[in-house]
Amino acid sequence: MCYGATCPTCSKQAWKGCGSHLSTVFSGVPEDKWCVCEPKVDVNGTSYPPQAASGGVSMPSWMKSWTGTGSAAQKE
């Protein structure tokens, strides 16, 4: 299963997981909010951002927002 994650490089929407559910992960996210890092992942004719780099313990981006540890909290 795939889930949204924040890219540690550009702080935009990336993903983690198996790579089979990218259309679901990005369906409600405007493309200007997608991670801009390379290399892209092509699935069924659509180029998606790369999988978020792992480094230490991570959690889904929605959980980071909920706990106050996401990129919005870091900008304050």
ABEGO torsion letter per residue (X at the ends): XBBBBBBAAAGBBBBBEAGAAAAAAAAABBAAABBABOBBBBBGGBBBBBBBBBBEBBBBAAAAAAAGABAAAAAX
